[in-house]
Amino acid sequence: MDTTWAADLARRWERDWNSRDLDALLAHVADDVVFTSPVAARVVPGSDGVVRGKDALRAYWARGLELLPGLRFEVVQVFAGVATVVIAYRNQDGGLVSEVLELEDGLVVRGHGTYLV
């Protein structure tokens, strides 16, 4: 993993969330992406927290933006692995959250929203 590329991905991720630009966010995601999140378990009925495919992820994120009009993220740290980027950030409520993004050919194939306990 190129650390400059990982840092740039995190900057774009923050910018695109804060501008509420779903098309830009989804441009980094594979069509067959699998995303897990405890929030998805609450927002997407019957998902058990697992969202499969880009179209379903778009619907989940759009619903999240609708439910949280004040959504705002601030990246605080970025971690790069072999084919993984972790973006640690604070959300609009000050909560510490991490997105664990697994990549293939520069696209997110698996993502995991994780929350501080």
C-alpha angles and dihedrals in degrees: 000000000000106000093210090055091048092051090048091050089053092049092051091044091054093045094048095048093047091050090045091233105160094175091057092046093049092048087078094052130089117236091244096046120153116208126185128195139150086228090058088055088061099036103039111056114226094008098109084213096302120115116190125200135010095271092053090046090052090052092048094048092044089053090049092052090049092051094044109043090168094053111148131163131199117192111225101172140006124204124194125202132171096290099348135090122193117199113196113195146158117243129214090279094051092254118149112237135169130206111206106202122191113199139201121182090351095305130107109249097169129021132181126195108210128186133205112257 
